[in-house]
């Protein structure tokens, strides 16, 4: 099961750049941004500012993954780890 890579242009800290991510990562970014009441561009700016030397696309994937892990951990705590 493969997902096509989608390239989008965004403006970060006043400069334009393009980011290539699989569609599920774009969807997750939109969901996280909506949950946090911010724009996707603002969220990407935050990730960019915190990524250090890591590639931006990779940093976004790791951010989405960590967000999911955090939410799953919180869900496990609420249910006592039951499936």
Backbone bond lengths (Angstrom), bond angles and torsions (degrees), N, CA, C in turn:
res aa  C-N    CA-C-N  psi(-1)  N-CA   C-N-CA  omega(-1)  CA-C   N-CA-C  phi
1 X - - - 1.450 - - 1.527 107.88 -
2 X 1.309 116.67 111.18 1.451 120.66 -179.52 1.516 111.75 -113.35
3 X 1.290 114.85 156.83 1.458 121.41 177.60 1.515 108.52 -123.26
4 X 1.299 115.54 137.48 1.459 119.99 178.48 1.525 110.09 -69.65
5 X 1.306 114.93 145.00 1.462 120.97 175.30 1.522 107.58 -83.50
6 X 1.320 115.78 131.24 1.457 122.11 -179.50 1.520 107.91 -113.25
7 X 1.327 116.37 127.57 1.462 122.13 -179.32 1.527 108.52 -100.91
8 X 1.340 116.04 127.36 1.466 120.97 178.94 1.520 109.09 -129.35
9 X 1.323 115.34 148.44 1.462 121.25 176.23 1.517 109.51 -95.69
10 X 1.322 115.91 137.47 1.460 121.82 176.80 1.525 108.09 -137.92
11 X 1.312 115.25 161.70 1.453 121.49 175.20 1.523 108.06 -109.04
12 X 1.332 115.73 123.87 1.463 121.53 -179.45 1.520 107.93 -126.46
13 X 1.308 115.76 123.68 1.468 121.49 178.62 1.526 111.38 50.65
14 X 1.323 116.14 39.85 1.449 121.39 174.94 1.514 116.27 84.43
15 X 1.331 118.20 2.12 1.466 118.69 176.72 1.531 110.20 -125.62
16 X 1.329 114.65 147.04 1.463 121.49 -179.32 1.522 109.41 -84.85
17 X 1.316 114.69 140.27 1.460 120.82 174.28 1.513 108.43 -147.69
18 X 1.299 116.92 161.40 1.458 119.81 176.11 1.519 108.45 -113.09
19 X 1.316 114.28 145.76 1.458 122.03 -178.21 1.518 107.75 -126.54
20 X 1.327 116.07 131.77 1.458 122.02 178.10 1.523 108.94 -108.73
21 X 1.340 115.46 118.84 1.463 122.47 178.45 1.520 109.78 -141.41
22 X 1.299 116.17 153.99 1.449 120.58 172.33 1.530 108.79 -68.59
23 X 1.323 116.21 148.19 1.466 121.23 -176.09 1.536 113.80 -52.94
24 X 1.351 120.17 -40.30 1.472 117.81 178.13 1.527 113.86 -58.50
25 X 1.338 117.53 -31.23 1.461 119.77 177.30 1.526 111.28 -72.67
26 X 1.344 117.26 -37.67 1.468 119.68 174.94 1.530 109.55 -62.39
27 X 1.326 116.97 -42.79 1.473 120.80 179.15 1.522 110.85 -61.90
28 X 1.324 116.43 -44.17 1.467 120.25 179.88 1.521 110.93 -64.02
29 X 1.339 117.37 -40.63 1.471 119.97 177.10 1.519 111.09 -60.07
30 X 1.341 116.84 -42.80 1.470 120.19 178.40 1.531 110.66 -61.70
31 X 1.331 116.90 -42.18 1.468 120.75 179.67 1.524 111.60 -65.08
32 X 1.321 116.93 -43.33 1.466 120.77 179.55 1.527 109.85 -64.90
33 X 1.328 116.93 -44.43 1.470 120.74 179.49 1.521 110.37 -61.05
34 X 1.319 116.69 -43.85 1.470 120.39 179.28 1.525 110.40 -62.75
35 X 1.319 116.84 -44.47 1.473 121.38 179.42 1.524 110.67 -60.60
36 X 1.349 116.27 -38.53 1.465 121.27 -178.64 1.523 113.36 -87.93
37 X 1.346 115.99 3.20 1.469 122.40 179.07 1.531 111.42 55.37
38 X 1.335 114.98 51.79 1.454 120.91 177.05 1.520 108.34 -144.46
39 X 1.297 117.13 169.11 1.459 120.75 178.94 1.531 109.85 -81.56
40 X 1.319 115.63 158.10 1.464 120.15 175.26 1.524 109.40 -61.07
41 X 1.314 116.86 -41.33 1.467 121.16 179.31 1.524 111.00 -59.86
42 X 1.324 117.38 -42.06 1.464 121.52 177.89 1.530 110.77 -64.12
43 X 1.321 116.22 -41.51 1.467 120.81 178.95 1.529 110.27 -63.98
44 X 1.321 117.19 -43.64 1.462 120.89 177.83 1.530 109.77 -62.74
45 X 1.326 117.83 -38.39 1.463 121.21 176.49 1.512 111.78 -60.06
46 X 1.334 116.45 -40.91 1.469 120.82 177.84 1.525 110.30 -64.02
47 X 1.328 116.54 -46.16 1.467 121.04 179.47 1.532 109.37 -60.91
48 X 1.327 116.24 -43.70 1.462 121.10 179.96 1.528 110.78 -59.66
49 X 1.321 116.90 -43.49 1.460 120.99 -177.59 1.531 112.21 -66.17
50 X 1.339 117.41 -25.96 1.461 121.74 -175.16 1.528 113.82 -102.59
51 X 1.320 118.84 0.43 1.468 120.56 -169.42 1.519 115.45 -83.34
52 X 1.303 118.54 -14.94 1.464 119.75 -177.42 1.515 110.56 65.96
53 X 1.332 117.15 -130.01 1.467 122.68 -177.39 1.529 112.67 -89.94
54 X 1.319 117.82 -2.07 1.464 121.57 -176.62 1.531 111.21 -68.95
55 X 1.315 116.65 143.17 1.459 123.36 173.69 1.530 108.86 -55.49
56 X 1.341 118.32 138.34 1.462 121.35 -175.36 1.522 112.31 -62.21
57 X 1.319 118.72 -44.27 1.473 119.94 178.95 1.526 110.89 -60.35
58 X 1.323 116.51 -42.69 1.467 120.38 177.71 1.520 110.99 -64.41
59 X 1.331 116.86 -41.66 1.467 121.03 179.50 1.528 110.67 -61.40
60 X 1.325 116.95 -38.04 1.464 120.37 178.53 1.518 110.13 -66.57
61 X 1.332 116.87 -44.55 1.471 119.70 178.77 1.526 110.90 -59.91
62 X 1.335 117.04 -43.98 1.468 121.13 179.46 1.527 110.10 -64.83
63 X 1.330 117.54 -41.15 1.460 121.44 178.22 1.530 110.62 -59.29
64 X 1.336 116.61 -47.43 1.474 121.19 -179.86 1.530 109.61 -62.79
65 X 1.327 116.76 -44.15 1.458 121.30 179.05 1.529 111.22 -60.41
66 X 1.331 117.02 -46.92 1.466 120.58 179.42 1.523 111.88 -64.04
67 X 1.335 117.24 -37.58 1.460 120.66 176.84 1.524 109.96 -61.57
68 X 1.320 116.56 -43.83 1.460 121.03 178.85 1.528 110.88 -63.13
69 X 1.326 116.40 -45.30 1.474 119.81 178.82 1.520 110.95 -59.89
70 X 1.320 116.61 -42.04 1.469 120.50 179.60 1.527 110.51 -62.61
71 X 1.341 116.35 -45.26 1.467 119.59 -179.94 1.518 111.86 -66.73
72 X 1.326 118.01 -37.44 1.466 120.56 177.55 1.519 110.74 -67.46
73 X 1.337 117.15 -39.45 1.457 120.65 176.74 1.514 111.71 -62.55
74 X 1.329 116.78 -40.46 1.465 120.62 177.97 1.520 110.14 -65.82
75 X 1.333 117.17 -38.65 1.468 121.24 178.73 1.524 110.12 -65.78
76 X 1.337 116.98 -40.68 1.464 121.13 178.01 1.524 110.78 -61.47
77 X 1.320 116.54 -40.12 1.464 119.95 -179.84 1.514 111.13 -65.91
78 X 1.343 116.52 -37.70 1.463 120.09 179.37 1.524 112.41 -68.73
79 X 1.336 116.10 -33.32 1.469 119.43 -177.28 1.505 112.85 -100.31
80 X 1.311 117.67 1.71 1.457 120.58 -179.06 1.513 112.68 73.42
81 X 1.338 116.76 21.80 1.457 121.05 178.22 1.519 113.88 83.85
82 X 1.311 118.05 3.67 1.471 121.32 -179.42 1.515 109.64 -73.93
83 X 1.325 117.57 145.07 1.458 119.92 178.67 1.504 113.17 -68.03
